Amino acid sequence: MASGRIFFLVLVATYRLLMGCSVVAADGSLQFKHLTTADGLPNSTVLCFTQDKYGFIWMGTENGLCRYDGRSVKSYYYNRDQKNSIPHNRVTALYTDADGKVWIGTAHGLAQFDYEAQNFRRFPIPERTTVTSVSNAIVRRGRQAGGNISETINYICEATPGLLWLATLNGVWFFDKKKLSYTAPLRYQSLIQHLNSRWVNQIKTDKKGFIYLATSDGVKIVNSQTNTWREYRHILNNPQTISDGIVSALAPDDSGRVWVGIYSRRGFLERLTVQTGQVERITIEQFAGKQRTNTTTLINDLVVDQKGFVWAATSHFSLLQVNPVTLQATQYQQDPFSPSSLKGQSMETLFLDKEGQIWIGTGLAGVNWFKPARSLFTVFQESIMAQNSLPNSWARAAVEDREGNLWLATGKGVVVHKTGQGFIRRYTATGLSLPDYSTRSLARDSSGNIWVGTASGLHRFSAKTYQRHTLTEPNSNGGAFYWSLLVTPKGEVWAGASGGLRRYNPALDRLELLTNDSLYHPYANWSVRYVAHAADGGLWIGFLRDGLLYWHPEKKRIKHYSHVPGNSSSLVDNYITAITTDAAGLVWVATLSGLCALDLRTQQFQSYDHLFKPNAFGALLVDARNRLWLGTNDGLFCLERDRRTVYRFDQVDGLPTNEINDQRPYQLSDGRFCYATLQGFALFQPEVLLATSRSPAPVCYLTNFSIYNHPVTLRQNLEAVQQLSLKAEENFFTLEWTALHYENPEKCQYAYRLAGLDRDWVYTKTPVAQYTNVPGGDYEFEFRASLIPDRWDGPIRRIHVHVDTVFYRTWWFISMILLLIAATVTAVYQYRMRQTFRVARLQMRATRLEKDNALVQYQNLINQLNPHFLFNSLAVLDGLITKDAKLAAKYLNRMTKVYRYLIENDQIETVQLEKELRFVADFINLLTTRYGRGLQVEVDVPERLGGSKIVPVTLQNLIENAIKHNTTDDESPLRIRIYTENDYLIVENNLQKRSVVKNSNRKGLNDLKTLYGYLTDRPLTLLETDTSFTVQVPLLTE
């Protein structure tokens, strides 16, 4: 046995050498997104995924099932008291069939999700022979969360139309979707018998109709057309067969081969060519190195992405990617320095969704997902993997040498990266020597030499030998900060540093200050933050705190620009961080507090601060399409050619941080931009990044509907709702929806409106719409989502909303109101008449004073109860009821208030002016409804006089008197003005007398004068001119 084992190992090692398999660690180009229990995941161990017909992602965990929409998680659990809950909380398999139905495999059998009822239908697995031939490790894995091992479903697949294949630890089961029952098709009897008591882990299909089963006894392949099957098993001492061990996972590709994961101590990943039986092998222990343990390595799942790359989820070596051409494998693992790295160590399951994203379920770390075909940023960061780690997270500058290697400067040294090999040289405290590791700037000259500016000096590395040469510092006071390096098209080397601009003199091989230059000498000692090449061959120089300078040494031109407070056409700030020129000749200047552009023709600056939040700007680049890219402390921005449209990219898109270093970015020879951030470097292709931001707007679905904040269960699932019918009393409702976009769900913005109620769209970051007191009628609720601010060209979802009409607009209610009004008027009239007769009897028994007083009150009441006024008011009310029920109700309400006031103050001698004015306001409203623009009443009484008193209904009498004796016409309105003067209440109206006055006994004003004569020594006076009639009423005191 020992000799056989040695022979087998020699063969495997020889094969690996022949195949040339190699392993590299990930370079940070993949950006992983994460979902954990803190986000609502029911359990941190995720075992399976599926994507339903709408696009929602379903996840099965060790303790519950959930559905994810990019924003929130909805969970489902087993409930012993509810027969329509899931059969068990340990969800081991999920599948969406050809009809769009979601099937759930658990530790207690099968279930189907009912969309309309929003619950589950259970289908327990019948009893069969128990497992006897599966390894103890796998049995333990099947039992770890409870449940019967023979009922645990590992995988579900509709391998043949209408028939679900169920992989279990006790063989394969078949479920007839039409009959909703388990079956044992005769055509598969031999396969069923062969697999009885054998563990089946996965069942997958390819485009040619072959069915692949991963079992404890090798790979079984079924031809669905001939209903025949064959197997590939391990044969002792035969390296051309698959390795010894349980087949834990498999994934067929489009080339007629199937990738196979072997559960063994060495953890083989193999590629089997079905037609020839040839096996190609990669051992997982290649990844171990110092991490090698004695534990058995399990390949839990395999998936082939849209480009043909193979991804493997492993139990100890995280996530592996294999290139199908070179068989080079890349390992992705958790990096605590990178928030966008893979989370977790044990990867349990993989799932490829419709958009090409790969979802990863982990053990104890939740969910990771990423888009392998669209890595927006390649990121270099400080990492636990030393071979791929920057010496420091604070990135400063980048430059590409002649060989295509990328030099990266950080706060603790410089590293050189070679594509495909990683970092090949390090100038750090633990690497090659560099006098000062606090690097600030990089440049490549015309000879290919690399220049490195640090916090204390400038160094040059030979393009051939990489020998370092330190330039002599021209300042006798010591070294300087070299913030910016520029190599002009002529090959000149300029350095922007503290203490002034430096120019390299190649003849003397030294740096020189410009103190002797006839034009530049006034600025020679100003600290230079940035140096840029001007389009005409000159220089643009940005000072640390002293503004902007244009200087052309050959043409002897120089011009200084600075910020002028109050002048919007001047430089926005004197602290310059970046300068560049676009294709239109505009000079763009980034400063510590704003962005502006200089028009060289007008010599004026235009600020662009209004397009951005308050920010520190820097790191300017112009791409091939004349778009401006800029870094800020709030992310990366792109300003379109129209100079109005702005795109923003941040950590959600894959940046290592939102804080971009304001130092010079770099454009590589392949067109990529390299930006330095406070957490490493980010490389990207501008066109690819913008194409991503312009991806189609996501589809929206309704996810919740509430009435008075209580969720409502509808007869159909919310995703399919097209109409909502509500009762009149259900007009307080809330709608919530989601946009299915998993790549950047945080980027989604939402818009909605209730057409027929909302005039304009409502824009929000939260997809929730609340409506209160919605009138009865028919509406269209429209909602949509967008990934780009202010761009709303995506699809609009519409839901018809019907709200029943409120009761007061129905015919029966209007009829009831008319009857009520008639009954009320009759009752009030009769009551007032009885009161009038009683007052008359009392007046006969009183003294002359009482008689006169009663006479005035009687006259007032008669005036108010004048049938002419009453019936006219009722006529107006009758007209309003048929035209505008709401206005009629208001009219009736005011009319009731008028009569209530008369009733309440019937026996009161005086009332407060404030109370009388409120009464008169209702009375005027009645008159205005009747006379329209023919009557205009103005009341101008100070609030401080509200406590004064007058006789009740004085103002009503005077207004009625004015109307009685004057004409009211729209063309010539009667104008009545009520105001105060010298403790008198003045009622004044213009004169336009009627030719005939009906129902006038000419005693009303005289009776009123008599009454006031008893109450005060100040008389009530009447004044008539050719144009007006005025009554002066004395205000009474306590």
SULLINPE-V342926 format. One record per pair of residues at least 24 apart in sequence whose ideal C-beta (glycine too) atoms are under 8 Angstrom apart, sorted by sequence separation. I is the first residue (numbers start at 1). J is the second residue. D is the distance in whole Angstrom. If there is no record, write none. Layout:
BEGIN
I/J/D  I/J/D
END
This chain:
BEGIN
42/66/5  87/111/5  171/195/4  218/242/6  318/342/6  344/368/7  391/415/6  413/437/4  435/459/7  455/479/8  456/480/7  458/482/5  475/499/5  500/524/5  547/571/6  572/596/5  592/616/5  593/617/8  634/658/6  636/660/6  656/680/5  708/732/5  755/779/6  756/780/7  778/802/5  779/803/7  898/922/5  917/941/6  966/990/8  41/66/6  64/89/5  86/111/6  125/150/7  171/196/5  195/220/7  243/268/4  291/316/8  343/368/6  390/415/6  412/437/5  414/439/5  427/452/8  434/459/7  456/481/8  457/482/7  475/500/8  500/525/5  571/596/7  592/617/8  612/637/7  633/658/7  635/660/7  707/732/7  708/733/8  709/734/7  754/779/5  755/780/4  777/802/8  778/803/8  836/861/6  897/922/5  898/923/5  962/987/8  966/991/7  967/992/5  40/66/7  63/89/5  65/91/5  125/151/5  170/196/7  171/197/7  194/220/8  242/268/8  291/317/8  318/344/7  342/368/6  411/437/8  412/438/7  413/439/7  455/481/5  499/525/6  500/526/6  523/549/6  591/617/6  633/659/5  656/682/6  707/733/5  754/780/7  755/781/8  777/803/6  835/861/8  836/862/7  966/992/5  967/993/8  1005/1031/7  62/89/8  63/90/7  64/91/7  124/151/7  142/169/5  170/197/6  171/198/6  243/270/6  318/345/6  411/438/6  455/482/8  458/485/8  500/527/7  501/528/5  547/574/4  590/617/4  633/660/7  655/682/5  706/733/7  707/734/8  754/781/5  755/782/6  776/803/5  962/989/4  966/993/6  967/994/6  62/90/6  125/153/7  172/200/5  219/247/6  242/270/6  318/346/8  319/347/5  380/408/6  411/439/7  414/442/8  454/482/6  474/502/6  499/527/6  500/528/7  546/574/6  548/576/6  590/618/5  611/639/7  632/660/6  654/682/8  705/733/7  706/734/4  739/767/7  753/781/8  754/782/8  775/803/7  776/804/6  777/805/7  894/922/4  898/926/7  913/941/7  935/963/7  959/987/7  965/993/6  966/994/6  65/94/8  170/199/8  171/200/6  191/220/7  218/247/6  265/294/8  267/296/7  288/317/7  316/345/7  318/347/6  410/439/7  453/482/3  498/527/5  545/574/6  547/576/7  590/619/7  631/660/3  705/734/7  738/767/6  752/781/7  753/782/6  774/803/5  776/805/3  832/861/7  836/865/7  894/923/8  914/943/8  917/946/7  958/987/4  965/994/6  61/91/6  84/114/8  139/169/7  169/199/5  216/246/5  242/272/6  267/297/3  269/299/6  284/314/6  287/317/5  316/346/7  409/439/4  453/483/7  497/527/7  501/531/7  545/575/6  590/620/5  631/661/7  704/734/8  705/735/6  706/736/8  737/767/5  752/782/7  776/806/5  955/985/8  964/994/8  42/73/8  60/91/3  138/169/7  169/200/8  172/203/7  191/222/7  215/246/8  216/247/7  219/250/6  265/296/5  266/297/7  267/298/7  315/346/5  334/365/8  409/440/7  453/484/8  497/528/6  520/551/6  543/574/7  544/575/7  548/579/7  608/639/7  631/662/7  704/735/7  705/736/8  736/767/6  752/783/4  761/792/8  775/806/7  894/925/5  895/926/6  954/985/8  40/72/6  41/73/6  60/92/6  168/200/6  215/247/6  264/296/7  265/297/7  267/299/6  284/316/8  314/346/8  315/347/8  409/441/7  453/485/5  496/528/3  519/551/7  544/576/8  588/620/6  704/736/4  736/768/5  751/783/7  752/784/8  833/865/7  894/926/6  913/945/6  914/946/3  927/959/7  931/963/8  955/987/7  965/997/6  35/68/7  40/73/3  42/75/5  60/93/7  84/117/7  87/120/8  167/200/4  214/247/4  263/296/7  264/297/7  269/302/8  284/317/6  287/320/7  314/347/6  409/442/5  471/504/7  496/529/6  520/553/8  543/576/6  572/605/7  611/644/7  702/735/6  703/736/5  735/768/7  736/769/8  750/783/7  751/784/5  776/809/7  832/865/5  913/946/6  914/947/7  923/956/6  935/968/5  964/997/6  991/1024/7  39/73/6  60/94/5  85/119/7  86/120/5  167/201/6  188/222/8  214/248/6  263/297/8  313/347/3  388/422/6  434/468/7  451/485/5  496/530/6  519/553/8  542/576/3  571/605/6  588/622/8  612/646/7  631/665/7  702/736/7  703/737/6  734/768/7  735/769/5  750/784/7  751/785/8  912/946/7  913/947/7  916/950/6  919/953/8  934/968/4  984/1018/8  991/1025/8  40/75/7  42/77/7  59/94/8  84/119/4  85/120/6  87/122/5  134/169/6  167/202/6  214/249/6  263/298/5  313/348/6  387/422/6  388/423/7  391/426/7  407/442/6  433/468/7  435/470/6  496/531/4  542/577/7  569/604/4  570/605/6  572/607/5  595/630/7  608/643/7  611/646/5  702/737/5  703/738/5  734/769/7  750/785/5  751/786/7  891/926/7  912/947/6  913/948/5  920/955/5  924/959/7  934/969/5  945/980/6  948/983/8  950/985/6  964/999/8  965/1000/8  983/1018/8  991/1026/7  58/94/5  84/120/6  167/203/5  214/250/5  241/277/8  263/299/7  284/320/8  313/349/6  387/423/7  451/487/8  474/510/7  495/531/7  517/553/7  542/578/7  569/605/6  629/665/8  653/689/8  701/737/6  734/770/5  749/785/7  750/786/8  829/865/7  912/948/7  913/949/7  916/952/7  919/955/8  920/956/6  923/959/7  927/963/7  934/970/5  964/1000/6  991/1027/6  82/119/8  84/121/7  87/124/7  166/203/8  221/258/8  240/277/7  242/279/6  261/298/8  262/299/7  313/350/5  380/417/7  391/428/4  458/495/6  474/511/5  494/531/5  519/556/6  523/560/7  542/579/5  561/598/7  569/606/8  572/609/7  700/737/5  701/738/6  733/770/8  734/771/8  748/785/5  749/786/5  912/949/6  913/950/6  916/953/8  919/956/7  931/968/5  933/970/5  936/973/5  938/975/7  940/977/7  941/978/7  990/1027/6  991/1028/6  35/73/7  84/122/8  107/145/6  131/169/5  165/203/5  191/229/5  212/250/5  240/278/7  241/279/7  243/281/7  261/299/3  391/429/8  414/452/6  471/509/8  472/510/5  473/511/7  474/512/6  475/513/7  518/556/8  519/557/8  520/558/7  700/738/7  733/771/6  748/786/7  749/787/8  864/902/6  891/929/6  911/949/6  916/954/7  917/955/8  932/970/7  935/973/6  936/974/7  937/975/8  938/976/7  940/978/7  941/979/6  942/980/7  990/1028/6  991/1029/6  65/104/6  83/122/7  107/146/6  108/147/5  131/170/5  188/227/7  190/229/8  219/258/7  240/279/6  261/300/8  311/350/6  340/379/7  458/497/8  471/510/6  472/511/7  474/513/5  519/558/5  540/579/5  568/607/7  577/616/7  578/617/7  583/622/7  636/675/6  653/692/8  700/739/5  701/740/7  732/771/7  748/787/6  910/949/4  911/950/7  916/955/6  920/959/7  934/973/5  935/974/5  936/975/5  937/976/5  938/977/5  939/978/5  940/979/4  941/980/6  989/1028/7  107/147/3  108/148/7  130/170/7  187/227/4  212/252/6  232/272/6  239/279/8  261/301/8  282/322/7  391/431/8  471/511/5  501/541/6  577/617/6  578/618/5  580/620/4  582/622/5  588/628/6  590/630/6  649/689/7  699/739/7  700/740/8  731/771/8  732/772/5  747/787/5  749/789/7  910/950/7  911/951/8  933/973/6  934/974/7  936/976/7  937/977/8  938/978/7  939/979/8  988/1028/6  989/1029/6  106/147/7  107/148/7  125/166/8  129/170/7  172/213/7  219/260/6  261/302/6  269/310/8  319/360/7  338/379/7  425/466/7  440/481/6  441/482/5  446/487/7  540/581/8  548/589/6  577/618/4  578/619/6  579/620/7  580/621/7  581/622/8  619/660/6  698/739/4  699/740/6  731/772/8  732/773/7  733/774/7  751/792/6  829/870/7  861/902/7  910/951/6  911/952/5  935/976/8  937/978/7  938/979/8  988/1029/7  109/151/5  128/170/6  210/252/7  260/302/8  287/329/8  397/439/7  402/444/8  440/482/5  441/483/6  443/485/4  445/487/5  451/493/7  453/495/6  577/619/8  578/620/4  580/622/6  584/626/7  618/660/7  619/661/7  697/739/8  698/740/5  731/773/6  732/774/8  887/929/8  909/951/7  910/952/7  988/1030/4  47/90/8  48/91/7  53/96/7  108/151/5  110/153/6  125/168/7  128/171/7  259/302/5  269/312/6  286/329/7  338/381/5  396/439/5  397/440/7  399/442/4  401/444/6  407/450/6  409/452/7  436/479/8  440/483/6  441/484/6  442/485/7  443/486/7  444/487/7  583/626/4  618/661/7  619/662/6  647/690/6  698/741/4  731/774/4  744/787/7  931/974/8  961/1004/6  987/1030/7  988/1031/8  47/91/6  48/92/6  50/94/4  52/96/5  58/102/6  60/104/7  76/120/7  107/151/7  109/153/7  159/203/6  287/331/5  337/381/6  396/440/6  397/441/5  398/442/6  399/443/6  400/444/7  441/485/4  443/487/5  453/497/7  458/502/8  484/528/7  489/533/7  561/605/8  582/626/6  618/662/3  619/663/7  621/665/5  629/673/7  631/675/6  649/693/7  731/775/7  741/785/7  908/952/6  941/985/7  961/1005/7  986/1030/6  987/1031/5  47/92/5  48/93/5  49/94/6  50/95/6  51/96/6  60/105/8  107/152/5  154/199/8  155/200/7  201/246/8  232/277/7  259/304/7  282/327/6  337/382/5  338/383/7  396/441/7  397/442/4  399/444/5  407/452/8  446/491/4  483/528/7  484/529/7  486/531/4  488/533/5  494/539/7  496/541/7  617/662/7  618/663/7  619/664/7  620/665/8  731/776/8  825/870/7  861/906/8  986/1031/7  47/93/8  48/94/5  50/96/5  60/106/8  106/152/8  110/156/8  154/200/7  155/201/7  157/203/4  159/205/5  165/211/7  167/213/7  201/247/7  204/250/6  206/252/4  212/258/6  214/260/7  300/346/8  301/347/7  306/352/8  335/381/8  337/383/5  391/437/7  402/448/4  445/491/7  481/527/8  483/529/5  484/530/5  485/531/8  486/532/7  496/542/8  498/544/7  529/575/7  530/576/6  535/581/5  582/628/6  616/662/7  619/665/5  621/667/6  631/677/8  636/682/8  647/693/5  735/781/6  737/783/5  739/785/3  741/787/7  986/1032/6  987/1033/7  53/100/3  105/152/8  106/153/7  154/201/5  155/202/5  156/203/8  157/204/6  167/214/8  199/246/7  201/248/6  202/249/6  204/251/7  205/252/7  206/253/8  207/254/7  214/261/8  267/314/7  280/327/7  282/329/6  300/347/6  301/348/7  303/350/4  305/352/6  311/358/6  313/360/6  337/384/7  401/448/7  483/530/7  484/531/5  486/533/6  490/537/8  529/576/5  530/577/7  532/579/4  534/581/7  540/587/7  542/589/7  624/671/7  754/801/7  905/952/4  957/1004/6  985/1032/8  986/1033/8  52/100/7  105/153/3  125/173/6  154/202/7  155/203/5  157/205/7  201/249/7  202/250/6  204/252/6  206/254/8  208/256/8  300/348/5  301/349/5  302/350/7  303/351/7  304/352/8  313/361/8  315/363/8  335/383/5  336/384/6  445/493/6  529/577/6  530/578/6  532/580/6  580/628/8  638/686/7  695/743/8  728/776/6  735/783/8  905/953/7  984/1032/5  985/1033/4  105/154/7  267/316/8  300/349/6  301/350/4  303/352/5  319/368/8  335/384/6  401/450/6  488/537/8  530/579/5  532/581/8  825/874/6  880/929/7  984/1033/6  985/1034/8  52/102/5  105/155/7  248/298/6  249/299/5  254/304/8  267/317/8  306/356/5  335/385/7  443/493/7  535/585/7  548/598/8  623/673/8  698/748/7  700/750/8  876/926/8  984/1034/6  985/1035/6  105/156/5  160/211/8  248/299/5  249/300/6  251/302/4  253/304/5  259/310/5  261/312/6  269/320/7  305/356/7  321/372/8  399/450/6  638/689/8  692/743/8  901/952/8  902/953/7  957/1008/7  983/1034/7  984/1035/7  50/102/6  123/175/7  159/211/4  206/258/8  248/300/6  249/301/5  250/302/6  251/303/6  252/304/8  333/385/8  337/389/8  578/630/8  621/673/6  638/690/7  901/953/8  983/1035/5  103/156/5  219/272/7  221/274/6  249/302/5  251/304/5  255/308/8  269/322/7  271/324/8  305/358/6  458/511/7  486/539/8  534/587/8  821/874/8  873/926/6  876/929/6  110/164/8  157/211/8  254/308/7  441/495/8  876/930/5  954/1008/7  90/145/4  253/308/6  303/358/6  980/1035/7  89/145/7  90/146/7  110/166/7  126/182/6  337/393/7  397/453/8  619/675/6  821/877/6  48/105/8  90/147/6  123/180/7  125/182/7  253/310/7  619/676/7  629/686/7  724/781/8  873/930/7  951/1008/7  88/146/7  123/181/8  872/930/6  920/978/8  88/147/5  123/182/7  251/310/7  627/686/7  92/152/6  93/153/5  98/158/6  737/797/8  821/881/8  951/1011/6  92/153/6  93/154/6  95/156/4  97/158/5  103/164/7  105/166/7  138/199/6  311/372/8  402/463/6  951/1012/7  90/152/8  92/154/6  93/155/5  94/156/7  95/157/6  401/463/7  624/686/8  93/156/5  95/158/7  98/161/7  159/222/8  249/312/8  259/322/8  309/372/7  623/686/5  627/690/8  818/881/6  133/197/6  134/198/7  160/224/5  210/274/7  249/313/8  735/799/8  817/881/7  951/1015/7  965/1029/8  110/175/6  132/197/5  133/198/6  134/199/4  159/224/7  307/372/7  131/197/6  133/199/8  306/372/8  307/373/6  97/164/7  129/196/6  130/197/7  305/372/5  306/373/6  700/767/8  814/881/7  832/899/7  839/906/8  962/1029/7  128/196/7  129/197/6  131/199/7  305/373/7  817/885/7  824/892/8  835/903/8  95/164/7  255/324/8  832/902/7  253/324/7  814/885/6  817/888/7  821/892/6  828/899/5  832/903/7  835/906/6  590/662/7  731/803/5  817/889/7  824/896/7  831/903/8  913/985/7  93/166/8  730/803/7  958/1031/5  93/167/8  724/799/6  726/801/7  728/803/7  731/806/8  817/892/8  828/903/8  958/1033/8  101/177/8  722/798/8  723/799/7  724/800/7  726/802/7  727/803/8  728/804/4  809/885/6  722/799/6  723/800/4  724/801/5  725/802/5  726/803/5  727/804/5  728/805/6  808/885/7  99/177/8  138/216/7  721/799/6  722/800/7  723/801/8  724/802/7  726/804/7  728/806/5  808/886/8  723/802/7  728/807/7  954/1033/6  97/177/7  135/216/7  808/889/7  62/144/8  63/145/7  134/216/5  62/145/5  133/216/7  700/783/6  950/1033/6  133/217/8  578/662/7  700/784/6  577/662/4  700/785/5  950/1035/7  578/664/7  949/1035/7  950/1036/6  697/784/7  698/785/5  948/1035/4  949/1036/4  697/785/6  948/1036/7  949/1037/7  697/786/5  698/787/7  864/953/7  948/1037/7  949/1038/8  697/787/6  945/1035/7  653/744/6  869/960/7  652/744/5  695/787/6  860/952/8  864/956/7  860/953/5  863/956/8  652/746/5  653/747/8  693/787/7  694/788/7  863/957/6  652/747/6  693/788/6  697/792/8  700/795/8  702/797/8  856/951/8  697/793/7  698/794/7  699/795/7  701/797/8  860/956/8  697/794/2  700/797/5  702/799/7  860/957/6  863/960/6  696/794/7  697/795/7  699/797/8  202/301/8  910/1015/7  909/1015/8  138/246/6  135/246/6  134/246/8  913/1035/7  138/263/7  137/263/8  910/1036/6  868/998/8  868/999/7  866/999/7  530/664/7  647/788/7  648/789/8  863/1004/7  646/789/7  859/1003/7  645/790/8  859/1004/6  859/1007/5  856/1007/4  855/1007/6  856/1008/6  856/1010/7  857/1011/8  852/1007/7  856/1011/4  852/1010/5  853/1011/6  137/296/7  852/1011/7  853/1014/7  852/1014/7  849/1014/6  484/663/8  485/664/8  483/663/7  484/664/6  441/663/7  440/663/7  441/664/7  15/239/7  442/666/8  12/239/6  11/239/4  8/237/7  7/237/7  8/239/7  4/236/7  4/237/6  19/280/6  21/282/5  19/281/8  406/668/7  23/286/5  23/287/6  16/281/7  21/286/7  396/661/7  404/669/7  15/281/6  16/282/8  395/661/6  397/663/6  400/666/7  16/283/7  394/661/8  396/663/6  397/664/6  398/665/8  399/666/6  398/666/4  400/668/5  406/674/7  12/281/7  397/666/7  400/669/6  16/286/8  12/283/7  376/649/8  408/681/6  379/654/7  381/656/6  377/653/7  379/655/8  398/674/4  376/653/6  377/654/4  379/656/5  376/654/5  377/655/6  398/676/7  375/654/8  377/656/8  397/676/6  396/676/6  395/676/4  395/677/6  395/678/7  398/681/6  394/678/6  395/679/8  393/678/7  395/680/5  393/679/5  395/681/5  393/680/6  390/680/6  390/681/8  378/672/8  57/353/7  381/679/6  382/680/7  55/354/7  381/680/3  32/332/8  49/349/7  51/351/8  61/361/8  380/680/5  381/681/8  47/348/6  48/349/5  50/351/7  379/680/6  380/681/4  30/332/6  46/348/6  47/349/6  49/351/4  51/353/5  57/359/7  59/361/7  379/681/7  45/348/7  46/349/7  48/351/8  51/354/6  379/682/6  380/683/8  22/326/8  24/328/7  26/330/6  378/682/7  379/683/8  23/328/7  24/329/8  25/330/7  26/331/6  377/682/5  378/683/4  20/326/8  21/327/5  22/328/5  23/329/5  24/330/6  25/331/6  26/332/4  377/683/7  378/684/7  20/327/7  21/328/7  22/329/7  23/330/8  24/331/8  26/333/8  33/340/8  36/343/8  377/684/5  19/327/6  21/329/7  23/331/7  25/333/8  32/340/6  59/367/7  376/684/6  31/340/4  32/341/6  34/343/5  28/338/7  32/342/5  49/359/5  32/343/7  340/651/7  30/342/8  49/361/7  339/651/7  376/688/7  28/341/8  48/361/7  376/689/6  47/361/6  340/654/6  374/688/8  46/361/3  45/361/8  46/362/6  340/656/7  376/692/6  45/362/7  339/656/8  44/362/8  45/363/5  338/656/7  374/692/6  44/363/8  45/364/6  44/364/5  46/366/7  44/365/6  46/367/5  44/366/5  41/366/5  41/367/7  39/366/8  36/365/7  37/366/7  36/366/4  35/366/5  36/367/8  34/366/6  35/367/4  34/367/7  34/368/6  35/369/8  33/368/7  32/368/5  33/369/5  32/369/7  33/370/7  32/370/5  31/370/6  30/370/5  30/372/7  31/375/7  30/375/6  31/376/7  29/375/5  31/377/7  29/377/8  31/379/7  29/378/4  28/378/7  29/379/7  27/378/7  28/379/4  28/380/6  27/380/7  28/381/6  28/383/7  25/385/5  28/388/7  27/388/6  25/387/6  26/388/7  25/388/5  374/743/7  371/743/6  369/742/7  357/742/6  357/743/7  355/742/7  355/743/7  353/742/7  27/422/7  24/420/8  25/422/8  24/422/7  118/713/7  116/715/7  118/717/7  116/716/5  115/716/8  116/717/6  115/717/4  115/719/8  115/720/7  31/653/8  31/654/4  70/698/8  74/703/8  72/703/8  69/701/8  69/703/6  55/699/7  54/701/6  28/680/8  54/719/5  72/738/7  71/738/5  70/738/6  69/738/4  70/739/7  70/740/6  69/740/6  70/741/6  70/742/5  71/745/6  70/745/4  71/748/8  70/748/7  56/740/7  55/740/4  57/742/7  54/740/7  71/767/8  33/742/8
END
